[in-house]
Amino acid sequence: MACDQYFTKCRYCGHQILMTMNQQNHTWVPCDPELYRFTPSGGPMTYVTGEGDVIRGHKDRDGKYFGYRSHRRSCIKWQEKGL
């Protein structure tokens, strides 16, 4: 089952982002709009699946999972503000 999503622009850098509803705590997660293959590993990146599950893992072109990368990790201006 797909979760709620909508496109908007990042208030810090102006890039297009995909807001995705986190199904665990029902909050909006800003994501980069590109879909990545990944393997859950508890490792450095946070991914949000199409179902709204938030999973930590690493990018893996042979991974069995697909998800969107958290925009907080890729937005330089967001990081500069320390948010």
N, C-alpha and C positions, 0 to 999 in steps of 0.2 A: 504494500500500500504506500503510495507516494505521500510525502508530507507537504505542508504549505510552503510555498516559495514565491518570491517576487524579485524583480530586478530593480536596482536603484543605483545611485552614485555614492561613492565613499565621501563622507564629509571632510576628510582630511586630504586625500590625494586626488579626488575627482574621478578615479577609475570606476568603470561599471562593476558592480558586485551583485551577487545573488544572496539575498537574505533567505535563510533556511530555518524552519522551525525545529528546534531541538526537542525531540519527543520525550526525553527524560525529565526535563524541568520546564518545558514549554516557554523557552526564551528564544529570541531570534539570534542566529549566528551569522555574521557577515562572512561570505565565502567568495573566493575567486571563482569566476564562472566556468573555468575549464574543469572537465571531469578527469580524474586521475585513477590509475590502477594502483592499488597498494596492498601491503600485507600487514595485518595487525601485529604489532610487536611491542606496544607500549613505548615505542620510540619516537623520534623528535617532532614529527608533524601531527597535527590534529586534522582529521578528515570527518566530514559529515556526509553520511550516505543519503541516497534518495528517499529513504524511509525516515530520515531525521535522527539516526543514531550517531553519536559522537564517539569516534574511535581513534586512538593514538596508534601510529604505525609509521612505516617508511614506504616511499615510492618504490614500486616494483612493477616493471612492465609485464611480468608474468603473474602478477598478483590476481587473486580471485575476487577481490573486493573492488568496488568503484565508489569514489566519493569526491567531494569538493574540498579543497584545502582552505583552511581558515584564513581569511584576508588579514587578520591581525598579524600573522606571521610574515606576510609579504609586503605590507604597507610600510614604507620607510617613514612617512610622516607620522603614522600612528605610533611607531616605535620611538621616534624623536620626542613625542609628547609623553612617553612613559606610561601609556594606557594599557 
